[in-house]
Amino acid sequence: MNRPTCKLLAMMVTLVAILFVFSTNSAAALLFPKGEEKPAETFTVTPVPAENGSYKITPKLPADGKVPAGTVLRVKAKPASGFSMDAVYYTVKGGIWGTTYYESFSAEMKITVTKDMVVGATFMPRSLVKDVKVTQDVIYAKPRVKPLKYDVYSPKGAKKLPIIVILHGGGWSSNNEDIMRGLARELVKGGKYVVFSIDYRWINNLDGEAQPTYMQKLIEDVFGAIAHIQEHAARYGGDPTRIGVTGDSAGGHLAEAAATLSPLIGAGGFGENNGVYQYMPTYLPKGKSVDQVRSEITSAIKAVAPS
């Protein structure tokens, strides 16, 4: 290629670059003249009609449901006569299952709009809870970042009733004890059981842990929760020597693990020594050895019903 041709090519490349920058800036100037701001990003909020109650969103949504990003909504729910509050909730697209669900068990919830979302409130017959005492968010351990907790459903006046422990599903990687409240209410309403719905860690780094959490740690969480429940059973009217365990999906697996692997509770480590696989409960009651806890859990679990 001769020198004039090279020079011409260089000039053409420079001209194209200048035109690109000019056209981009010109387009921006035409769309947003000086002094005018780019329109704020908006998202659509879709309210779900309530049954057996009502709720109010403040500020009031426009007819098309579109509000600027960052808008703070306050949702206040009110049950109809004969019903009680269950939850105020909203859902957004995304997450491991495609849709992520957030809820509050109080009558009011504050929501910051950062995505398109669906908002609603649920209510339940008052008869489901009128003779039940619900104790939420009892923390039994905090091995890493996530506090581990359970909810308790006790018949009023309960004394030494058998205990049912519920383990939630979610692929070992989502949900918490809250999603099993419907089953807990059904089990407790006859007045024959005290029900504990427990949470546990999620696998891998899904709890925000620096180091991954492996499956044996989830099983250790279950044993830790049961040990804590046994220690405090009398407070809720439960009998620590009579326990049934149930759960669905991932919770079903963990329920079965609790029933069949409790003889392997111990301090020998999980695979740290050749041929030794033992589970150290996330929680040990003060003054009790791991051998005592193993014996108490193994003898107390009378039934398991995984699904």
N, C-alpha and C positions, 0 to 999 in steps of 0.2 A: 504494500500500500504506500503510495507516494505521500510526500509531506503535505501538499495542499488538501488531499483527501482526508488525512488524519486530522488536520486542523478543522476542516468542515465538519467532520464527525463529532469532534469535541464540542464545537459550537452548538451543534444540534442537541447533544445530550444536556448541555447547560440550559439551553432554551426550554427543553421539555421539563426539566426540574423547576425552572422559574414559573412556567405555566401551571404546573401542578400545585405549587404553593399558592400562587395567585388565585387559582380557581377554588381551592379549598377555603382560603380566607374570604374570597368574594361570596361564596355560597353561604358561609357563616354570617357574613355581614348582611346579605339579603334576607336570610331567615330571621336573624336577630339584630336589627339595627342598633346603633350605638345608644346606650341608655336603657335598652330593653333586655330583660333576663330570659334565659331559656326556661320554658314552662316546667314547673315542678313535676317530678315523677308521681304518678298516681297508681293506686291499687284499688281493686274492687272488693268490697266487703259485702258478703251475702248473708243476711239473717235467715235463720231457719224458724218457721212458725212453731211456737211452743205448744205443748199439750199439757193440760193439768196445771197450768200456771202461766205466767207472763214474764217478760223482761223488757227493760228499757235501755237503749243505747244513747249515750250522751258524748259528744254532740250528735244531734239527729243526723242520720245518713241522708244524702241526697237521693233522688229517685233512682239514679243509675248506680248507686252504691259506691261511686268513685270518690276516694279521699286522697289528699296528698300523703306521700311517704312520710313517716314519722308522726302522723296524727295519733294522739292518745285517746282511746275510746274507754269509756267507763260503762260497764254492763252491770245492771242491777236487776236481780230476779226476785219474783214473788210467787210462792206456790198458791194454788187455788185451795179453797176450803176442803179439808180432808186429805191434803197432800203435804209433803215435806220437801225441802230442798235436797236435790241430789248434787248437781254440779252446774256451773257456768263453764262453757268451753269454747275453744276455737280450733279449727284445723287449717293446715297449710300444706301445699304440695311439697314433696321432698322427703328425705329420710330413707331409711333402709327398706321400708315397706311401701314407699310411694306417697303416703300421706302421713303427716305427723299431727298428733292430737295433744292439745294442752288443756288442762282443766283446773278449776278452783272449786273447793267444796264449801266456800262461803257464798253468801248471796250476792257479793259484789266482786268484780274482777276488772283490773286495769289492763288494757291491751295496747301495745304500740304497733301500729300497722307498718310492716316492712315487706309484706307480700300480699298477693290475693289471698283472701281467707273466707272461711265460713264460720259464723258465730251462732251460738245457741245456748239453751239452758234445758236441763232435764229435771224432772220431779218424780217423786215416788209416793205410793200410798203411805199415809202416816202410820197405818197399822204395821208396816214392816219394821218400824224403828221405835214405836212408842214404848215397848217393854225391853228395849235393848240399850245398853250403854256402850258407846263407841269411843275408844281411845286411839287416837291417830299418832303416827310418827314416833313410836317408841324406838329409840336408837339402841341397838344391841352391840354394835362394834363400829370402828372406823379404821380398818386396816391400812387404807391408803387415802385417796382423795375423797371418795364417795362415802358419806355416812350410811350405814346399813340399818334398816329400820323395819318395823312391822306395825300393823294395825290390829287392834283387839276388839272383838264383838262379844260382849258378855250379856247373857240374860240378867235382868235386874234380880237381885237376891241370889245369884248363883253361888253354890258352895260345892266344891269338890266334884264338879262335872267333868266328864271326859273332854279331852282337848282335840280339836281338829286343826291341823296346820295346812294352809293352802300355799302352793307355790305357783306363781304366775308363769305364763308362757311368753314367747317373743323371740324365739331363736337364740336364746342365751345372750341376746344382744340388744334388746329394747324392752320397753314397758317397765312397770313397777307394781307394787302390791295394790295400788288403787284400782287397777282394772278388774280385780277379783272381788270387789265389794258386793256385786250382785249375788254371787255364789255364797259369800259369807253371810249375807242377810238371810238367804234361804235356809242355810244350815242352822243359824242361830234362832230363827223365829219360833221353833218348837219348844225352846227352853231347855233342851237336853244337852247342849254342847256349848263350850266356850271356843270361839274360833279365832285363830291367829293367821293373818295374811301377811306373808313375809316377802321382803325384797332381798336381792343378792347382787353381787357384782356382775358386770357384763364382760364377755370374753374380749380378748385382744386389748386394744387401747381405747375402747369405746367409752370408757368412763373418764377419759382424759389423763390416763396414767402414762408416765414416762416409759414404764416397762409393761409388756403385755401381761394380761391375766389369763392363765390357762384353766382348763376345765376343772382340775382338781381343787382350785381355789373356790370355785362356785360351790362345790360340794362341801368344802370346809366352812363356807358361809352358812350353809343350811344346818350343819351340825352346831355351829356357833349360835345360830338363832334358836335352835331347839334347846340347847343348854341354858340360854338366857331365859327362854320361856319356862323351862322347868324351875329355874331359880325363883321366878316371880309369879308362878302360876296362882298361888293362893291369893295374891292381890286382886286377881280378876275372877276368882271363883273356880279355877280349874284344878284338876287333879294331875300332878306332874308324872304320875306312874301309869296313866292311861292316855295314849296319844295315837291318833290316826293321821296319816299324811296323804294328801292328794294334790294334784296339779294337772294342768293341761299342757300338751306339746312339750316345750323345753321344761316346763314345770313338772310335767308327768315324769320325764326322765330323772329330774332331780329328786322327786318324791320316791321313785323306785330306788335311786341310789341311797337315799337316806335310810330306807328300810333294809336294804341288802348289804350295804357296805359299812354299816356302823361297827361291826366287829373289827374293822381295819382302822378305827380311830386310834391314833398313837402319835408318839413323838419321834418316830424313826425316820421321818422325811419321806418325800414322794419321789422315788427313783434316785435319790442322792447316794444311796448305797446299793450295791448289786442285789437285786431281787427283793428289795424292801420298798413297799408302796403303802404308806400310811397317811391318814388324814388328820391334821391338827386343826381342831375347831377354831374358827376365827375368834370366838369368845370362850373363856374358861372362867367359871365362877371363882371368886376369891376363896382360897383355902382348899380348893379341890384339885386333885391331880387329874391328868388326862386319862389315867386308868379308871378312876371313879366316874368320870364323865362318860367314857365308853360304856361302862357297865350300866349306868343309869339310862342312857339313851337306848341302848340295845334292848334292855328289859321293858322299857316304857312303850316302844312302838308296837302296837298290837295289830294294826291294820294299815294297808297301803292301797290306794285306788288311783293309779295313774291313768291318764287318758290322752 
